[in-house]
């Protein structure tokens, strides 16, 4: 047996242990360096494994932040490292599909207290579970009195911006039909897609068939629930049998799967009508996909943000009643903020991701994008819970009651996020500054100044929200996020993403992706290959601290109010806590003008007449409380009723 395959003779760990280190150096760095050397070597054979050299160990050590190693240590390591490198190829030869998860399963809960014991099935949610499920009643049972007062508008298109609840009552009372509603939304999708670029696949034939079936069942008194007959759209990372599932990425335009995602199956079972598959930035980054850039309906000169770009844009434009998006690190929050719609990022492990593109197995979450927090709850009620396939999904309960007494909830707010910011510190000229350095400094200072002007302006709306909450009778309790290096944990995401798309990088097909910049996936995947395995584990240990400490906040309060800013967004995506993003008004004519170029890095650049948002957070599996309080805020402010003028 050759030295490349006989790992028992001198394994990598033994070699490193003998050198006085315990695998703090990532073998993948060495493999990458060796592969580069192999490509450059004259007369190199295509399938011949390149040898790792002593010089490569020095380079890899510098990248991994370990060493330096002595000549004797490197000599001891070389054979083991070459052996270990040989173990990569058999794994790669398996051609693992994106749908195959790692052997480990991430659960975001901290350890239960000894006095509590193990939580029984369906008992995670406390406080609202004992309330009647009045709003989950069959839509055919709205009552004769209610049905008698319902009136459909003269034009079906006047319902384009209605909520799911409003539409469901009209359908139940037979004041409108699902077919007419579906035809109206499909017509709007066709009309506004050339301007907003949010449709990847229009599922018109399927939608019309489902709508006719819904009308037939409703007419016969067979009601499936509040979503029966309601048109919706899916982010195009959800598999839909018979249609392409493109992931928004060049090279995947014709990809299809022979099954529906669990969420699609559940919405089908609820009687909802799938009208379209919506755009996402390539492989769930940003709002640029192989067909162009999805636009913000409030300002079509800008993108809609991402990566649930099409889902948020289409809901904001009144082209479906609701949509399903996904979030790994802001992909529901960002487009909802930019487009002025309501989005619920559920607790990690509440909604099964079976049939959805995997980006990060420990951070991906599916959730609804709608016009109201109540609508989010109605959709979540149809899609949550174990499916026997996604091992990360807990048997947690979700019970929604629109009449729940939110006044019993303890409401906190992230005080420092609402406080006046520190004075802006601009870059000072360096001694002997060159013309190029001066230009870069001035550009950076200008960008910071513009950012501060936008931040100061939007802060008015955040402070007004606190005033409104106090006027509602809420006693706000100041809290703060634990001081932890959340940004330093984000490489966990990119490492998992690089594994999910390993073949894309190694085959060179990443060149087909639309975006090829410094911060885009192709470069991020390459960089992630240099992330040491030990540092990945250490970051996960830091993540455990974050889960414990952020969870402790929700022993003091039930819901936390916060600006939709980066720190809490990063922290709670890492810890798996739920978030509900709501529109919080429109910027006035005096708002700072937007930059000429939307680089996609900031969600606050809309300018005059564009939406701002507010975020509510809650404890794990307390999504019902979260939706109840956010819905109370929306009823008090009615910002969710605002919509863009598209014509």
C-alpha positions as CSV (number, residue, x, y, z in Angstrom):
1,X,0.0,0.0,0.0
2,X,1.4,3.4,-1.0
3,X,2.3,6.1,1.5
4,X,-0.5,8.3,0.0
5,X,-3.2,5.9,1.2
6,X,-1.7,4.0,4.2
7,X,-2.8,6.6,6.8
8,X,-2.4,4.2,9.7
9,X,1.4,4.0,9.3
10,X,1.9,7.7,10.0
11,X,-1.3,9.8,10.3
12,X,-1.4,13.5,10.2
13,X,-2.4,13.9,13.8
14,X,0.5,11.7,15.0
15,X,2.9,13.7,13.0
16,X,1.7,17.0,14.3
17,X,1.6,15.7,17.8
18,X,5.2,14.7,17.5
19,X,6.0,18.2,16.4
20,X,4.4,19.7,19.5
21,X,1.2,21.0,17.9
22,X,-2.3,19.4,17.7
23,X,-3.6,20.2,14.2
24,X,-3.9,23.9,14.5
25,X,-2.7,24.0,10.9
26,X,-5.3,23.4,8.2
27,X,-4.2,20.7,5.8
28,X,-6.4,22.2,3.2
29,X,-4.1,25.2,3.0
30,X,-1.2,22.9,2.2
31,X,-3.3,21.1,-0.4
32,X,-4.2,24.4,-2.1
33,X,-0.6,25.6,-2.2
34,X,0.6,22.2,-3.5
35,X,-2.1,22.2,-6.2
36,X,-1.0,25.6,-7.3
37,X,2.6,24.3,-7.5
38,X,1.4,21.3,-9.5
39,X,-0.4,23.4,-12.0
40,X,2.7,25.5,-12.5
41,X,5.1,22.5,-12.8
42,X,6.4,21.7,-16.3
43,X,5.2,18.3,-17.6
44,X,2.9,17.8,-14.6
45,X,0.4,14.9,-15.0
46,X,-3.2,15.8,-14.8
47,X,-4.1,13.3,-12.0
48,X,-0.8,13.2,-10.2
49,X,-1.1,14.4,-6.6
50,X,1.5,17.2,-5.9
51,X,3.9,16.8,-3.1
52,X,3.8,19.1,-0.1
53,X,7.1,20.7,0.6
54,X,8.8,22.3,3.6
55,X,8.4,25.8,2.0
56,X,4.7,25.2,1.7
57,X,4.4,24.4,5.4
58,X,6.0,27.8,6.1
59,X,3.5,29.6,3.8
60,X,0.5,27.7,5.2
61,X,1.6,28.3,8.8
62,X,1.7,32.0,8.1
63,X,-1.9,31.9,6.6
64,X,-3.1,29.8,9.5
65,X,-1.5,32.0,12.2
66,X,0.6,29.2,13.7
67,X,4.3,28.4,13.9
68,X,7.0,29.1,12.8
69,X,8.2,25.5,12.9
70,X,11.8,24.3,13.1
71,X,13.4,22.3,10.2
72,X,13.2,19.1,12.4
73,X,9.5,19.7,13.1
74,X,8.7,20.2,9.4
75,X,10.6,17.1,8.5
76,X,8.5,15.1,10.9
77,X,5.3,16.6,9.5
78,X,5.9,16.1,5.8
79,X,5.0,12.5,5.3
80,X,2.0,12.6,7.6
81,X,0.7,15.7,5.8
82,X,1.1,14.1,2.4
83,X,-0.7,11.0,3.7
84,X,-3.5,13.2,5.2
85,X,-3.9,15.1,1.9
86,X,-4.5,11.8,0.2
87,X,-7.7,11.3,2.3
88,X,-9.4,14.2,0.5
89,X,-9.8,12.4,-2.9
90,X,-11.9,9.5,-1.8
91,X,-14.4,11.9,-0.1
92,X,-14.4,14.1,-3.2
93,X,-15.0,11.1,-5.4
94,X,-18.4,10.6,-3.7
95,X,-19.8,13.7,-5.5
96,X,-21.8,14.7,-2.4
97,X,-25.1,16.5,-3.4
98,X,-25.9,19.9,-1.9
99,X,-28.8,18.2,0.0
100,X,-26.5,15.9,2.0
101,X,-25.9,17.5,5.5
102,X,-22.9,16.9,7.8
103,X,-23.2,14.2,10.4
104,X,-23.6,16.8,13.2
105,X,-26.9,18.6,13.9
106,X,-27.0,22.1,15.3
107,X,-29.6,23.0,18.0
108,X,-29.6,26.5,19.3
109,X,-31.0,25.9,22.8
110,X,-28.7,26.3,25.9
111,X,-28.7,23.3,28.2
112,X,-31.9,23.0,30.3
113,X,-31.7,23.8,34.0
114,X,-31.7,20.7,36.2
115,X,-34.9,21.6,37.9
116,X,-36.8,21.9,34.6
117,X,-36.0,18.4,33.2
118,X,-36.3,17.6,29.5
119,X,-38.9,19.6,27.7
120,X,-41.7,17.3,26.4
121,X,-42.8,17.4,22.8
122,X,-44.8,20.4,21.8
123,X,-44.2,22.3,25.0
124,X,-41.4,24.7,24.1
125,X,-43.8,27.6,23.7
126,X,-45.1,29.0,27.0
127,X,-47.6,31.7,27.7
128,X,-49.6,31.4,24.5
129,X,-50.1,27.7,24.1
130,X,-53.1,27.5,26.4
131,X,-55.0,30.1,24.3
132,X,-57.7,29.0,21.9
133,X,-56.7,28.7,18.3
134,X,-59.5,31.0,17.2
135,X,-57.7,32.5,14.2
136,X,-56.8,29.0,12.9
137,X,-60.5,28.1,12.5
138,X,-61.7,26.9,9.1
139,X,-62.1,29.9,6.8
140,X,-65.6,28.6,5.9
141,X,-66.6,29.2,9.5
142,X,-66.3,33.0,9.7
143,X,-70.0,33.2,10.6
144,X,-73.0,34.5,8.7
145,X,-72.9,37.9,10.4
146,X,-69.3,38.5,9.3
147,X,-69.9,37.2,5.8
148,X,-72.9,39.5,5.4
149,X,-70.9,42.7,6.0
150,X,-68.0,41.7,3.7
151,X,-68.0,43.5,0.4
152,X,-65.6,42.9,-2.5
153,X,-64.3,46.1,-4.2
154,X,-65.6,46.9,-7.7
155,X,-62.2,45.9,-9.2
156,X,-60.4,42.7,-8.1
157,X,-57.1,44.6,-8.5
158,X,-58.1,46.8,-5.6
159,X,-57.3,43.8,-3.4
160,X,-53.7,43.6,-4.6
161,X,-52.3,45.0,-1.3
162,X,-54.8,43.2,1.0
163,X,-53.6,40.9,3.8
164,X,-53.9,37.2,3.8
165,X,-56.6,37.4,6.5
166,X,-58.6,39.9,4.5
167,X,-58.4,37.8,1.4
168,X,-59.2,34.6,3.2
169,X,-62.4,36.1,4.6
170,X,-63.6,37.3,1.2
171,X,-62.8,33.8,-0.3
172,X,-64.7,32.1,2.6
173,X,-67.7,34.3,2.1
174,X,-67.5,33.6,-1.6
175,X,-67.3,37.4,-2.4
176,X,-64.3,36.6,-4.6
177,X,-62.9,33.5,-6.2
178,X,-59.4,32.1,-6.0
179,X,-59.3,32.0,-9.8
180,X,-60.0,35.7,-10.2
181,X,-57.5,36.6,-7.4
182,X,-54.8,34.4,-9.0
183,X,-55.4,35.8,-12.5
184,X,-55.1,39.3,-11.1
185,X,-51.8,38.6,-9.3
186,X,-50.4,36.8,-12.4
187,X,-51.3,39.8,-14.5
188,X,-49.5,42.0,-12.1
189,X,-46.4,39.7,-12.0
190,X,-46.3,40.0,-15.8
191,X,-46.8,43.7,-15.8
192,X,-44.2,44.7,-13.2
193,X,-41.5,42.0,-13.7
194,X,-40.0,43.9,-16.6
195,X,-39.4,46.8,-14.2
196,X,-38.6,44.9,-11.0
197,X,-37.0,41.7,-12.3
198,X,-38.4,39.5,-9.5
199,X,-39.7,36.4,-11.4
200,X,-37.5,33.5,-12.4
201,X,-40.3,31.1,-13.2
202,X,-44.0,32.0,-13.6
203,X,-45.9,28.9,-12.5
204,X,-49.1,30.0,-14.3
205,X,-50.4,26.6,-15.4
206,X,-50.0,25.1,-11.9
207,X,-51.5,28.2,-10.3
208,X,-54.6,28.3,-12.4
209,X,-55.2,24.6,-11.8
210,X,-54.8,25.0,-8.0
211,X,-57.1,28.1,-8.0
212,X,-59.8,26.2,-9.8
213,X,-59.5,23.3,-7.4
214,X,-59.6,25.7,-4.4
215,X,-62.8,27.3,-5.7
216,X,-64.4,23.9,-6.2
217,X,-63.5,22.8,-2.6
218,X,-64.6,26.1,-1.0
219,X,-67.9,26.0,-2.9
220,X,-68.5,22.5,-1.6
221,X,-67.8,23.6,2.0
222,X,-64.4,21.8,2.1
223,X,-62.1,24.4,3.7
224,X,-58.4,23.7,4.3
225,X,-57.6,26.8,6.4
226,X,-56.8,30.4,6.1
227,X,-54.4,30.0,3.2
228,X,-56.9,28.1,1.0
229,X,-57.0,29.8,-2.4
230,X,-54.4,32.4,-1.5
231,X,-51.7,33.0,-4.2
232,X,-48.1,33.0,-3.0
233,X,-44.5,32.9,-4.4
234,X,-41.4,30.8,-3.5
235,X,-37.8,31.9,-3.3
236,X,-36.2,29.9,-6.1
237,X,-34.0,27.9,-3.7
238,X,-37.1,25.7,-2.9
239,X,-37.5,22.7,-5.1
240,X,-40.8,22.5,-7.0
241,X,-41.4,19.3,-9.0
242,X,-41.8,20.0,-12.7
243,X,-40.2,23.5,-12.7
244,X,-36.6,24.6,-12.6
245,X,-34.9,25.4,-9.3
246,X,-32.1,27.7,-10.3
247,X,-30.7,29.0,-7.0
248,X,-30.4,32.3,-8.9
249,X,-27.1,31.2,-10.3
250,X,-25.5,31.0,-13.7
251,X,-24.8,27.4,-14.6
252,X,-27.9,26.2,-12.7
253,X,-30.6,27.7,-15.0
254,X,-31.9,24.3,-16.0
255,X,-31.5,22.5,-12.7
256,X,-34.6,20.7,-11.5
257,X,-35.6,18.2,-8.8
258,X,-38.1,15.4,-8.9
259,X,-39.8,16.3,-5.6
260,X,-41.3,19.3,-3.8
261,X,-39.6,21.0,-0.8
262,X,-41.4,20.2,2.4
263,X,-42.6,23.8,2.7
264,X,-44.1,23.6,-0.8
265,X,-45.8,20.4,0.1
266,X,-47.3,21.9,3.2
267,X,-48.6,25.0,1.5
268,X,-50.1,22.8,-1.2
269,X,-51.8,20.9,1.5
270,X,-53.1,24.2,3.0
271,X,-54.7,25.0,-0.4
272,X,-52.3,27.9,-1.2
273,X,-51.7,28.7,-4.9
274,X,-48.1,28.8,-6.1
275,X,-48.0,31.7,-8.6
276,X,-44.2,32.1,-9.2
277,X,-40.7,31.2,-8.2
278,X,-38.9,34.4,-7.2
279,X,-35.4,35.7,-7.7
280,X,-32.5,35.5,-5.3
281,X,-29.0,36.7,-5.6
282,X,-26.8,33.9,-7.0
283,X,-26.5,31.1,-4.4
284,X,-28.3,33.3,-1.9
285,X,-26.1,36.4,-1.9
286,X,-27.5,39.9,-2.7
287,X,-30.1,40.8,-5.3
288,X,-28.1,40.1,-8.5
289,X,-28.9,36.9,-10.3
290,X,-28.3,35.4,-13.7
291,X,-31.3,37.4,-15.1
292,X,-30.3,40.8,-13.8
293,X,-30.9,42.7,-10.6
294,X,-34.2,42.6,-8.7
295,X,-35.4,46.2,-7.9
296,X,-36.8,48.0,-5.0
297,X,-40.5,49.0,-5.8
298,X,-40.0,52.2,-3.8
299,X,-37.0,53.3,-5.8
300,X,-36.4,51.3,-8.9
301,X,-32.9,52.8,-9.3
302,X,-31.9,50.6,-6.4
303,X,-31.8,46.9,-5.8
304,X,-34.3,45.2,-3.5
305,X,-31.4,43.9,-1.3
306,X,-31.1,40.2,-0.7
307,X,-31.0,37.5,-0.9
308,X,-34.8,37.0,-0.6
309,X,-34.8,39.7,-3.3
310,X,-37.8,38.7,-5.4
311,X,-39.9,37.5,-2.5
312,X,-39.8,40.9,-0.8
313,X,-40.0,43.0,-4.0
314,X,-43.1,41.1,-5.2
315,X,-44.9,41.3,-1.9
316,X,-44.1,45.0,-1.7
317,X,-45.4,45.5,-5.2
318,X,-48.7,43.8,-4.5
319,X,-48.0,40.9,-6.9
320,X,-48.7,38.0,-4.5
321,X,-50.3,37.8,-1.1
322,X,-47.2,36.3,0.6
323,X,-43.9,34.7,-0.2
324,X,-41.4,32.4,1.4
325,X,-37.9,33.6,1.9
326,X,-34.8,32.3,3.6
327,X,-32.2,33.8,5.9
328,X,-28.7,32.8,6.8
329,X,-27.3,36.2,7.7
330,X,-29.9,38.9,6.8
331,X,-31.6,37.5,3.7
332,X,-35.1,38.1,5.1
333,X,-34.3,41.2,7.2
334,X,-32.4,43.2,4.5
335,X,-34.9,43.0,1.7
336,X,-37.9,43.5,4.1
337,X,-36.1,46.6,5.3
338,X,-35.4,47.9,1.8
339,X,-38.9,47.0,0.4
340,X,-41.0,48.0,3.4
341,X,-42.7,44.6,4.1
342,X,-43.0,42.3,7.1
343,X,-40.7,39.3,7.5
344,X,-40.4,36.6,10.1
345,X,-37.1,34.8,10.6
346,X,-38.3,31.9,12.7
347,X,-36.4,30.2,15.5
348,X,-33.7,28.0,14.0
349,X,-35.1,24.5,13.8
350,X,-38.8,25.4,13.7
351,X,-39.3,25.1,9.9
352,X,-37.9,22.1,7.9
353,X,-35.5,23.0,5.1
354,X,-35.9,19.7,3.2
355,X,-35.8,20.5,-0.5
356,X,-34.2,23.9,0.0
357,X,-30.7,24.8,-1.2
358,X,-28.2,24.4,1.7
359,X,-25.8,27.3,2.3
360,X,-25.0,26.8,6.0
361,X,-26.5,23.8,7.8
362,X,-26.2,25.5,11.2
363,X,-27.7,28.9,10.1
364,X,-30.2,28.5,7.3
365,X,-33.8,29.3,8.1
366,X,-37.0,29.5,6.0
367,X,-39.7,32.0,6.8
368,X,-42.6,34.1,5.5
369,X,-42.5,37.5,3.9
370,X,-45.9,39.2,4.1
371,X,-47.8,42.5,4.7
372,X,-48.4,42.0,8.4
373,X,-47.1,40.2,11.5
374,X,-50.5,38.4,11.6
375,X,-50.0,37.1,8.1
376,X,-46.5,35.9,9.1
377,X,-48.1,33.9,11.9
378,X,-50.8,32.4,9.7
379,X,-48.2,31.2,7.2
380,X,-45.8,29.9,9.8
381,X,-48.7,27.9,11.3
382,X,-48.9,26.0,8.0
383,X,-45.2,25.2,7.5
384,X,-43.6,24.6,10.9
385,X,-42.8,21.3,12.6
386,X,-40.8,18.2,12.0
387,X,-41.0,16.4,8.6
388,X,-38.9,13.3,9.5
389,X,-36.1,14.4,7.2
390,X,-34.5,17.6,8.5
391,X,-32.9,16.4,11.7
392,X,-32.4,20.0,13.0
393,X,-36.2,20.6,13.4
394,X,-37.4,20.3,17.0
395,X,-40.9,19.1,18.0
396,X,-41.7,22.7,19.2
397,X,-45.2,24.0,19.1
398,X,-46.5,27.2,17.5
399,X,-50.0,28.4,18.5
400,X,-51.2,31.7,17.2
401,X,-54.1,33.7,18.6
402,X,-54.6,37.2,17.3
403,X,-56.5,38.1,20.5
404,X,-53.7,37.1,22.9
405,X,-53.0,39.7,25.6
406,X,-49.7,41.2,24.6
407,X,-49.8,43.6,27.5
408,X,-48.7,40.8,29.8
409,X,-45.4,40.6,27.9
410,X,-42.2,42.1,29.3
411,X,-40.7,44.3,26.6
412,X,-37.0,45.2,26.5
413,X,-35.0,47.4,24.2
414,X,-31.4,47.5,23.2
415,X,-30.6,50.8,24.9
416,X,-27.2,51.5,23.4
417,X,-28.6,51.0,19.9
418,X,-31.0,53.9,20.5
419,X,-28.5,56.2,22.2
420,X,-26.8,59.0,20.3
421,X,-23.8,57.6,18.4
422,X,-20.2,58.5,19.2
423,X,-18.8,61.5,17.3
424,X,-17.6,60.5,13.8
425,X,-13.9,60.1,13.6
426,X,-12.6,60.9,10.1
427,X,-9.3,59.7,8.8
428,X,-6.5,62.2,9.3
429,X,-3.8,62.8,6.6
430,X,-0.8,60.6,7.0
431,X,2.8,62.1,6.9
432,X,4.0,62.3,3.4
433,X,0.6,61.3,2.0
434,X,0.7,60.5,-1.7
435,X,-1.9,61.7,-4.1
436,X,-3.4,58.2,-4.4
437,X,-3.6,57.8,-0.6
438,X,-5.2,61.2,-0.3
439,X,-7.9,60.3,-2.8
440,X,-8.6,57.1,-1.0
441,X,-8.8,58.8,2.4
442,X,-11.1,61.5,1.1
443,X,-13.4,59.0,-0.6
444,X,-13.6,57.0,2.7
445,X,-14.3,60.1,4.7
446,X,-17.0,61.1,2.3
447,X,-18.7,57.7,2.5
448,X,-18.5,57.7,6.4
449,X,-20.0,61.2,6.5
450,X,-22.9,60.2,4.2
451,X,-23.4,57.0,6.3
452,X,-23.6,59.1,9.5
453,X,-26.1,61.5,7.9
454,X,-28.3,58.6,6.9
455,X,-28.0,57.0,10.3
456,X,-28.8,60.2,12.2
457,X,-31.8,60.7,10.0
458,X,-33.2,57.2,10.5
459,X,-32.6,57.3,14.2
460,X,-35.6,59.8,14.4
461,X,-37.9,56.9,13.4
462,X,-36.4,54.5,15.9
463,X,-36.8,57.0,18.8
464,X,-40.4,57.7,17.6
465,X,-41.0,54.0,17.8
466,X,-40.0,54.0,21.5
467,X,-42.4,56.9,22.1
468,X,-45.2,55.1,20.3
469,X,-44.6,51.9,22.4
470,X,-44.7,54.0,25.6
471,X,-47.9,55.6,24.4
472,X,-49.3,52.1,24.0
473,X,-48.7,51.5,27.7
474,X,-45.5,49.5,27.2
475,X,-42.9,49.8,30.1
476,X,-39.6,49.5,28.2
477,X,-36.8,47.6,30.1
478,X,-33.3,48.5,29.0
479,X,-31.1,45.6,28.0
480,X,-27.8,45.1,26.2
481,X,-26.4,42.4,24.0
482,X,-23.5,40.5,25.5
483,X,-20.1,41.8,24.4
484,X,-18.8,39.0,22.3
485,X,-16.9,38.9,19.0
486,X,-19.9,38.0,16.8
487,X,-18.2,39.0,13.5
488,X,-15.3,36.7,14.3
489,X,-17.8,33.8,14.3
490,X,-19.1,34.5,10.8
491,X,-16.4,32.5,9.0
492,X,-18.4,29.5,10.3
493,X,-21.0,30.4,7.7
494,X,-18.5,30.7,4.8
495,X,-16.7,27.5,5.8
496,X,-20.0,25.6,5.6
497,X,-21.0,27.4,2.4
498,X,-17.6,26.5,0.8
499,X,-18.3,22.8,1.7
500,X,-21.8,23.0,0.3
501,X,-20.4,24.2,-3.0
502,X,-17.0,22.5,-2.9
503,X,-17.4,21.0,-6.4
504,X,-18.2,24.5,-7.8
505,X,-14.9,25.8,-6.7
506,X,-12.8,22.8,-7.6
507,X,-14.4,22.4,-11.1
508,X,-14.0,26.1,-12.0
509,X,-17.7,26.4,-12.6
510,X,-17.8,29.3,-10.1
511,X,-16.7,31.5,-13.0
512,X,-20.4,31.1,-14.2
513,X,-21.7,33.1,-11.2
514,X,-22.9,36.6,-12.0
515,X,-20.8,38.4,-9.4
516,X,-17.0,37.9,-9.2
517,X,-16.0,40.7,-6.8
518,X,-13.9,40.6,-3.6
519,X,-17.0,40.0,-1.4
520,X,-18.8,37.6,-3.7
521,X,-19.1,33.8,-3.3
522,X,-16.4,32.6,-5.7
523,X,-13.7,34.5,-3.7
524,X,-15.4,33.7,-0.3
525,X,-15.4,30.0,-1.1
526,X,-11.7,30.1,-2.0
527,X,-10.8,32.0,1.2
528,X,-12.8,29.6,3.3
529,X,-10.6,26.7,2.3
530,X,-7.8,28.4,4.3
531,X,-9.8,28.4,7.5
532,X,-8.1,26.1,10.0
533,X,-10.3,23.3,11.4
534,X,-9.3,24.0,14.9
535,X,-10.4,27.7,14.5
536,X,-13.7,26.5,13.2
537,X,-14.2,24.5,16.3
538,X,-13.0,27.4,18.5
539,X,-15.5,29.7,16.8
540,X,-18.3,27.1,17.5
541,X,-17.2,27.1,21.2
542,X,-17.5,30.9,21.2
543,X,-20.9,30.5,19.6
544,X,-22.0,28.3,22.6
545,X,-21.2,31.3,24.8
546,X,-23.3,33.5,22.6
547,X,-26.2,31.1,22.7
548,X,-26.1,31.0,26.5
549,X,-25.6,34.7,27.1
550,X,-28.2,35.9,24.5
551,X,-30.7,33.4,25.8
552,X,-30.2,34.7,29.3
553,X,-31.6,38.1,28.1
554,X,-34.9,36.4,27.5
555,X,-35.2,35.3,31.1
556,X,-35.5,39.0,31.8
557,X,-37.8,40.0,29.0
558,X,-40.1,38.3,26.5
559,X,-39.5,40.6,23.5
560,X,-36.7,43.0,22.6
561,X,-37.1,46.0,20.4
562,X,-34.1,47.0,18.3
563,X,-33.1,48.9,15.2
564,X,-32.5,46.6,12.2
565,X,-28.8,46.9,12.6
566,X,-25.9,44.6,12.0
567,X,-24.8,43.6,15.5
568,X,-28.1,42.1,16.7
569,X,-28.6,40.7,13.2
570,X,-25.3,38.8,13.3
571,X,-25.7,37.8,16.9
572,X,-29.2,36.4,16.7
573,X,-28.5,34.5,13.4
574,X,-25.6,32.8,15.1
575,X,-27.7,32.0,18.2
576,X,-30.8,30.9,16.3
577,X,-33.2,33.4,18.0
578,X,-36.3,34.5,16.0
579,X,-36.7,38.0,14.6
580,X,-39.7,39.8,13.1
581,X,-39.0,42.8,10.9
582,X,-41.7,45.4,10.4
583,X,-42.0,48.6,8.3
584,X,-41.6,51.7,10.5
585,X,-42.7,54.6,8.3
586,X,-41.4,56.4,5.2
587,X,-38.5,58.8,5.0
588,X,-39.5,62.4,4.3
589,X,-38.6,64.7,1.5
590,X,-35.7,66.0,3.7
591,X,-34.0,62.6,3.9
592,X,-30.4,62.4,2.7
593,X,-30.3,61.7,-1.0
594,X,-29.2,58.2,-1.9
595,X,-25.8,57.5,-3.4
596,X,-25.6,57.3,-7.2
597,X,-24.5,53.7,-7.1
598,X,-26.1,51.0,-4.9
599,X,-23.3,48.8,-4.0
600,X,-25.6,46.4,-2.1
601,X,-23.7,46.8,1.2
602,X,-26.2,49.0,3.0
603,X,-30.0,48.8,3.5
604,X,-30.5,52.4,4.6
605,X,-29.7,54.2,1.3
606,X,-33.3,54.5,-0.1
607,X,-33.6,58.3,0.2
608,X,-36.8,60.4,0.3
609,X,-40.1,58.5,0.2
610,X,-38.6,55.0,1.1
611,X,-39.3,52.7,4.0
612,X,-37.4,52.3,7.3
613,X,-37.8,49.2,9.5
614,X,-37.8,48.1,13.1
615,X,-37.0,44.6,14.5
616,X,-38.5,42.6,17.3
617,X,-36.6,39.7,18.9
618,X,-37.7,36.8,21.2
619,X,-36.5,33.7,22.9
620,X,-36.2,30.4,21.2
621,X,-39.5,29.0,20.0
622,X,-41.3,32.0,21.3
623,X,-42.3,33.0,17.8
624,X,-46.0,33.3,18.7
625,X,-45.3,35.9,21.4
626,X,-43.1,37.7,18.9
627,X,-45.8,37.8,16.3
628,X,-48.5,38.9,18.8
629,X,-46.5,41.9,20.0
630,X,-45.3,42.9,16.5
631,X,-49.0,42.7,15.3
632,X,-50.0,45.0,18.2
633,X,-47.4,47.5,17.1
634,X,-48.6,47.4,13.5
635,X,-52.2,47.9,14.5
636,X,-51.2,51.0,16.5
637,X,-49.1,52.5,13.7
638,X,-50.6,51.1,10.4
639,X,-47.2,51.4,8.6
640,X,-47.8,48.0,7.1
641,X,-50.6,49.5,5.0
642,X,-48.3,51.8,3.1
643,X,-47.3,50.6,-0.4
644,X,-45.4,52.0,-3.4
645,X,-46.9,53.8,-6.3
646,X,-45.8,51.7,-9.3
647,X,-47.5,53.4,-12.2
